[in-house]
């Protein structure tokens, strides 16, 4: 019985690892390079950016998407990244959260 309890405690700690690392995903220093890599510049989020394409002047702008996401319940990191990317793109995202995600379940629970 003691061995079962000890194993349960070890696995419970391993289940908490993704949640402990998740806080680093929400840092500005972590997010800015991703925005620049994905969109080319942070300027395109809030307005038009002038650029030349083959010598012709053009302007580019990121338009926010409207998406429905059904989250997988086997990785809390995927859910966190979806929330982050939805916020960065200023899109309208409808999220169906997994029922077994402990972190987001606590966030969405009312007082």
C-alpha positions as YAML, in Angstrom:
chain: A
units: angstrom
residues:
- id: 1
  name: UNK
  ca: [0.00, 0.00, 0.00]
- id: 2
  name: UNK
  ca: [2.87, 2.38, 0.82]
- id: 3
  name: UNK
  ca: [4.41, 1.71, -2.58]
- id: 4
  name: UNK
  ca: [1.13, 2.59, -4.31]
- id: 5
  name: UNK
  ca: [0.89, 5.87, -2.40]
- id: 6
  name: UNK
  ca: [4.51, 6.72, -3.22]
- id: 7
  name: UNK
  ca: [3.95, 5.98, -6.92]
- id: 8
  name: UNK
  ca: [0.80, 8.07, -6.93]
- id: 9
  name: UNK
  ca: [2.73, 11.02, -5.42]
- id: 10
  name: UNK
  ca: [5.51, 10.68, -8.01]
- id: 11
  name: UNK
  ca: [3.04, 10.65, -10.91]
- id: 12
  name: UNK
  ca: [1.08, 13.53, -9.43]
- id: 13
  name: UNK
  ca: [4.28, 15.62, -9.34]
- id: 14
  name: UNK
  ca: [5.04, 14.70, -12.96]
- id: 15
  name: UNK
  ca: [1.55, 15.83, -13.95]
- id: 16
  name: UNK
  ca: [2.25, 19.25, -12.42]
- id: 17
  name: UNK
  ca: [5.40, 19.91, -14.52]
- id: 18
  name: UNK
  ca: [3.59, 21.38, -17.54]
- id: 19
  name: UNK
  ca: [1.66, 23.73, -15.29]
- id: 20
  name: UNK
  ca: [4.83, 24.96, -13.57]
- id: 21
  name: UNK
  ca: [6.52, 25.74, -16.91]
- id: 22
  name: UNK
  ca: [3.41, 27.37, -18.35]
- id: 23
  name: UNK
  ca: [4.05, 30.68, -16.57]
- id: 24
  name: UNK
  ca: [7.09, 31.32, -18.78]
- id: 25
  name: UNK
  ca: [4.99, 31.09, -21.92]
- id: 26
  name: UNK
  ca: [3.13, 34.30, -21.02]
- id: 27
  name: UNK
  ca: [6.23, 36.54, -20.81]
- id: 28
  name: UNK
  ca: [6.53, 39.43, -23.24]
- id: 29
  name: UNK
  ca: [10.14, 38.46, -24.02]
- id: 30
  name: UNK
  ca: [8.89, 35.04, -25.05]
- id: 31
  name: UNK
  ca: [5.96, 36.29, -27.13]
- id: 32
  name: UNK
  ca: [7.48, 39.12, -29.18]
- id: 33
  name: UNK
  ca: [9.84, 36.90, -31.21]
- id: 34
  name: UNK
  ca: [6.94, 34.60, -32.04]
- id: 35
  name: UNK
  ca: [4.84, 37.51, -33.30]
- id: 36
  name: UNK
  ca: [7.71, 38.82, -35.42]
- id: 37
  name: UNK
  ca: [8.44, 35.34, -36.79]
- id: 38
  name: UNK
  ca: [4.79, 34.65, -37.63]
- id: 39
  name: UNK
  ca: [3.69, 38.05, -38.91]
- id: 40
  name: UNK
  ca: [6.95, 39.74, -39.91]
- id: 41
  name: UNK
  ca: [6.42, 42.72, -37.60]
- id: 42
  name: UNK
  ca: [4.37, 43.84, -34.64]
- id: 43
  name: UNK
  ca: [3.20, 46.87, -36.65]
- id: 44
  name: UNK
  ca: [0.82, 44.78, -38.78]
- id: 45
  name: UNK
  ca: [-1.32, 43.88, -35.76]
- id: 46
  name: UNK
  ca: [-2.65, 47.40, -35.15]
- id: 47
  name: UNK
  ca: [-2.41, 48.98, -38.57]
- id: 48
  name: UNK
  ca: [-1.05, 48.96, -42.08]
- id: 49
  name: UNK
  ca: [2.66, 48.59, -42.81]
- id: 50
  name: UNK
  ca: [4.13, 49.85, -46.05]
- id: 51
  name: UNK
  ca: [6.45, 47.54, -47.99]
- id: 52
  name: UNK
  ca: [7.72, 47.00, -51.48]
- id: 53
  name: UNK
  ca: [6.95, 43.82, -53.39]
- id: 54
  name: UNK
  ca: [9.02, 43.47, -56.58]
- id: 55
  name: UNK
  ca: [9.45, 47.23, -56.70]
- id: 56
  name: UNK
  ca: [5.74, 48.02, -56.31]
- id: 57
  name: UNK
  ca: [4.55, 49.78, -53.15]
- id: 58
  name: UNK
  ca: [2.11, 47.75, -51.07]
- id: 59
  name: UNK
  ca: [0.64, 47.77, -47.60]
- id: 60
  name: UNK
  ca: [0.05, 44.76, -45.37]
- id: 61
  name: UNK
  ca: [-2.09, 44.24, -42.30]
- id: 62
  name: UNK
  ca: [-2.99, 41.23, -40.15]
- id: 63
  name: UNK
  ca: [-6.73, 40.67, -39.87]
- id: 64
  name: UNK
  ca: [-8.02, 38.92, -36.75]
- id: 65
  name: UNK
  ca: [-9.54, 35.51, -37.39]
- id: 66
  name: UNK
  ca: [-12.82, 34.11, -36.11]
- id: 67
  name: UNK
  ca: [-12.22, 30.51, -35.10]
- id: 68
  name: UNK
  ca: [-13.71, 27.66, -33.12]
- id: 69
  name: UNK
  ca: [-11.18, 25.50, -31.27]
- id: 70
  name: UNK
  ca: [-11.87, 22.15, -29.67]
- id: 71
  name: UNK
  ca: [-8.97, 21.58, -27.30]
- id: 72
  name: UNK
  ca: [-7.35, 18.20, -26.79]
- id: 73
  name: UNK
  ca: [-7.25, 17.13, -23.17]
- id: 74
  name: UNK
  ca: [-3.92, 15.32, -23.28]
- id: 75
  name: UNK
  ca: [-1.64, 18.38, -23.23]
- id: 76
  name: UNK
  ca: [-2.21, 21.56, -21.24]
- id: 77
  name: UNK
  ca: [0.53, 23.31, -23.23]
- id: 78
  name: UNK
  ca: [-1.53, 23.12, -26.44]
- id: 79
  name: UNK
  ca: [-4.46, 24.81, -24.72]
- id: 80
  name: UNK
  ca: [-2.22, 27.53, -23.30]
- id: 81
  name: UNK
  ca: [-0.62, 28.20, -26.70]
- id: 82
  name: UNK
  ca: [-4.06, 28.46, -28.31]
- id: 83
  name: UNK
  ca: [-5.16, 31.03, -25.72]
- id: 84
  name: UNK
  ca: [-1.92, 32.99, -26.20]
- id: 85
  name: UNK
  ca: [-2.06, 33.00, -30.00]
- id: 86
  name: UNK
  ca: [-5.72, 33.96, -29.96]
- id: 87
  name: UNK
  ca: [-4.94, 36.94, -27.74]
- id: 88
  name: UNK
  ca: [-1.93, 38.00, -29.84]
- id: 89
  name: UNK
  ca: [-3.93, 37.90, -33.06]
- id: 90
  name: UNK
  ca: [-6.80, 39.83, -31.44]
- id: 91
  name: UNK
  ca: [-9.14, 37.29, -32.95]
- id: 92
  name: UNK
  ca: [-12.53, 36.10, -31.85]
- id: 93
  name: UNK
  ca: [-11.97, 32.57, -30.58]
- id: 94
  name: UNK
  ca: [-14.57, 30.22, -29.20]
- id: 95
  name: UNK
  ca: [-12.77, 27.60, -27.12]
- id: 96
  name: UNK
  ca: [-14.25, 24.28, -26.04]
- id: 97
  name: UNK
  ca: [-11.99, 23.46, -23.11]
- id: 98
  name: UNK
  ca: [-11.21, 19.88, -22.10]
- id: 99
  name: UNK
  ca: [-13.01, 18.73, -19.00]
- id: 100
  name: UNK
  ca: [-9.86, 17.15, -17.56]
- id: 101
  name: UNK
  ca: [-7.62, 20.27, -17.68]
- id: 102
  name: UNK
  ca: [-7.11, 21.24, -14.04]
- id: 103
  name: UNK
  ca: [-5.51, 24.62, -14.70]
- id: 104
  name: UNK
  ca: [-8.10, 26.08, -17.05]
- id: 105
  name: UNK
  ca: [-10.93, 24.54, -15.11]
- id: 106
  name: UNK
  ca: [-9.87, 26.64, -12.11]
- id: 107
  name: UNK
  ca: [-9.51, 29.80, -14.25]
- id: 108
  name: UNK
  ca: [-12.99, 29.54, -15.69]
- id: 109
  name: UNK
  ca: [-14.74, 28.68, -12.45]
- id: 110
  name: UNK
  ca: [-16.71, 31.55, -10.97]
- id: 111
  name: UNK
  ca: [-16.22, 32.85, -7.40]
...
